[in-house]
Amino acid sequence: MIRHIFTLMWNRRRANGLLVLEIFLAYVVLFAVGTIGSSLWENYRQPLGFRFDNVWQVNFLPGTQPKAEALGTLQQVLARLRATPGVLGVAVTASNTPFSFNDSRTAIDFADRPGGPKRPINNINSYAVGPELRDVMGLEVTKGRWFDQRDAVAGSHPPLVIDEQMQRAMFPTGESALGKLLTLNKDKQWRIIGVVRAYRTDGELKEPLPAIFGPIAPADTLFLPQSLLVRVAPGSGAALEKRLADDIRRIGPGWTSTIRTLDEMHSSQLKQVITRPLLLSVMSIFLLLNVALGLFGVLWLAISARRAELGVRRALGAPAGAIARLIVGETLALTTFGLVLGLLVAVQFPLLGALGERTSVYLTAIALAAGALYLLATICALYPSRLAAGIRPAVALREE
Amino acid sequence: MLLSYLKLAWRGWQRRKFFTAISLFGISFTLMMLVVLFALFDHAVGARAPERHTDRLLFISRMVLRGPESQSSSSLGYNFLQRHVLTLRTPEAIAVSEAYPINITLYVGQQALKADRRYTDSNLWRVLNFDFVAGRPYTATEVRDAAHVMVLNETVARRCFGTAAAAVGRAVQLEGRPYQVVGVVADVPTSRELTYAECWLPVTTTTADLQDPNNQRNYLGDFQAVVLARQAADVPAIQAEYQQVLRRLPIPDPEQFKEIRSYARTPLAHYMANHSNDAGQDGDAAAFWRRWVGLGLLFMLLPALNLVNINVSRTLERAAEIGVRKAFGATAGRLAGQFLVENVLLTLVGGVLGLGLAAGVMHLLNSSQFIPYAHLSLSAPVFGVGLGLALLFGLLSGAYPAYKMSKLPANQALKGRITA
């Protein structure tokens, strides 16, 4: 039966060429949307690793003050902020704070064991943070420990915390990275003391990248961090914000600061990331609706053109169900032709590794798009098939 | 004759309202999307306030230092612009402003307000054409003396003081100091990346160190230059002069970097460069047009195919009509012409509907403030492009069905025995 339908449709391939082309294009559109959608969904499912409610970001500029003095002023500012009622915790950090669009990426050549073969790990988010960050952002330490008093004493190997994604990138086999040495910046070696769940500052919709954390000790004189993350009591508002800004300006001569809530930064970041996919899906929904209406119309017209043929079939004893199945089957056969063309295009992406998306995402998208296409075709064929099944042979044959 | 074609077309549409509706839906929504996309593009780079003279404006907003292993890119240092850009001889005027707006808090009495500021010099008001709603821009003297004055946009001024006119002369607290509002300008939408701000301040009132005396060789910083050419024809000369200046400059940190790259770009080129460090002076225009025109055509192809399919299917219905006309001597060319006219007419009706829909969507976008301060509208170029697209679409989707219809053999058509 199925073979019969395919043969029928194959023989009419010239007449249905444009329809197949349209179905093919529809599949390409579905595949593109499926890829973007499943990529976003895949990213969204991974843990974010921190809580951002009631956290404020304070950026400051020390004006003309020389760095050595600014470091001292920063300590005073920190002490002042920590003593302010309503402030639950303050952590210094480099400017790559959550949802800030700032990032600091590094790449390393990593060897599993000393002297072993090296392989590159690219796009590692690298964070310089104060030890208070864990409490301020609610980071979850899954193995080992976070920075603490022990790290204040300068050892031969400075401590480093990594996230689980980095752990997987270093040891895909599952060996623990704790206690291992990691070479960064040519020759300096860092000792891994802990693993945190995640710290995805790029936001929940961006691809999770491996992360490493280096500590900023209060005694650090090399690096002047210019961002603070502040956890405030729930319900804090403009009054506290003004107080913090005034305090910073009073303590630091010529200092200026900008305070934003992570909530607000999160929504503006989300808006920026989601706008294009959203626009694309609106356009595709419209395109698919268009295709569906067109397919429906063409099928409907085809039924009225084939009344005589269908009448003969009924007269020769074909039951109504068989006629309906024939119409739906024909449509699905056409869809399959378009789908095969579309698959030929779609499989190029995982095969060639184009656009740098994960293979699993492509495979999900290919399957989803195929399912959606069949569903669309079936829905379009249902009404015309019922129409065809309802043809009464006596009436249809007399028209001839 | 055209009149009878019109009558025929009208009757044809009425007979099968469902199919007419499908066709109109496809045409009008496709055109609506294209018109809205073009309006967004025009909104970002077209000649609108404050960038009225898009053909005479150039922006120097970014520098890339390249080495074999590392690359550093940023907007430009104030010091660099003073020494190497303000000294350019070809332009009519050059202004300096912060390259990116920075969010600050303004205090008016007990009220706190967030706003995006840019530090600028007084030339900015000459080079760009802001629409002043009230008051005046700050002057060169005020900038020289670091007077604490500011220009606000209309929305912020209204939020602070009720009306734009009431804001002029009043004081706003910023970073612990009172600034006097001297002028209020019409809102600049955020899609104007290079000129958008809500609050403009004299660059000399900043507490940041502009001169950076320790580091004469550091060209990077937080600023950009806005260059106005005397006439559009001078633009290439200015770009060449700037490249010549760059070639003479010593490279900072020669161990790390080997090359300085920076361009004076038109607003359109800046938009097309899309912040890429690899884009050239024209902002990779070729790649940009290839991508967008390609996507646009692909986007039109699907609805066009749809329309072709429906039209071809409908030839079956009209076989009898065609057969009669052929039998009475209508030539293939004349029949094809008729169907083409019919289809173009349908697309034009769809086009008008599409423009109406587009106006509705733009109104929605404007009132939702999804793009802050957006003011999308059906301007003349947008309208022209919309109609042009409708015609292109009509020809694209009408040609094949017309050809197919004109080729129907008369004897078979009369009998109504045609297979598609």
Chai-1 contact restraints between the chains, C-beta under 6 A:
chainA,res_idxA,chainB,res_idxB,connection_type,confidence,min_distance_angstrom,max_distance_angstrom,comment,restraint_id
A,A15,B,A420,contact,1.0,0.0,6.0,A-B,restraint_1
A,L18,B,V308,contact,1.0,0.0,6.0,A-B,restraint_2
A,L18,B,N309,contact,1.0,0.0,6.0,A-B,restraint_3
A,L19,B,N309,contact,1.0,0.0,6.0,A-B,restraint_4
A,E22,B,L305,contact,1.0,0.0,6.0,A-B,restraint_5
A,L25,B,L302,contact,1.0,0.0,6.0,A-B,restraint_6
A,L61,B,A208,contact,1.0,0.0,6.0,A-B,restraint_7
A,G63,B,T207,contact,1.0,0.0,6.0,A-B,restraint_8
A,G63,B,A208,contact,1.0,0.0,6.0,A-B,restraint_9
A,T64,B,D209,contact,1.0,0.0,6.0,A-B,restraint_10
A,A238,B,A112,contact,1.0,0.0,6.0,A-B,restraint_11
A,R249,B,G176,contact,1.0,0.0,6.0,A-B,restraint_12
A,G254,B,T207,contact,1.0,0.0,6.0,A-B,restraint_13
A,T256,B,E175,contact,1.0,0.0,6.0,A-B,restraint_14
A,T256,B,T207,contact,1.0,0.0,6.0,A-B,restraint_15
A,T258,B,N103,contact,1.0,0.0,6.0,A-B,restraint_16
A,M283,B,M33,contact,1.0,0.0,6.0,A-B,restraint_17
A,F286,B,F29,contact,1.0,0.0,6.0,A-B,restraint_18
A,L287,B,L302,contact,1.0,0.0,6.0,A-B,restraint_19
A,N290,B,G26,contact,1.0,0.0,6.0,A-B,restraint_20
A,N290,B,P303,contact,1.0,0.0,6.0,A-B,restraint_21
A,N290,B,N306,contact,1.0,0.0,6.0,A-B,restraint_22
A,L293,B,I22,contact,1.0,0.0,6.0,A-B,restraint_23
A,G294,B,N306,contact,1.0,0.0,6.0,A-B,restraint_24
A,G294,B,N309,contact,1.0,0.0,6.0,A-B,restraint_25
A,G294,B,I310,contact,1.0,0.0,6.0,A-B,restraint_26
A,G297,B,F19,contact,1.0,0.0,6.0,A-B,restraint_27
A,G297,B,I22,contact,1.0,0.0,6.0,A-B,restraint_28
A,G297,B,I310,contact,1.0,0.0,6.0,A-B,restraint_29
A,V298,B,N309,contact,1.0,0.0,6.0,A-B,restraint_30
A,V298,B,S313,contact,1.0,0.0,6.0,A-B,restraint_31
A,L301,B,S313,contact,1.0,0.0,6.0,A-B,restraint_32
A,A305,B,L316,contact,1.0,0.0,6.0,A-B,restraint_33
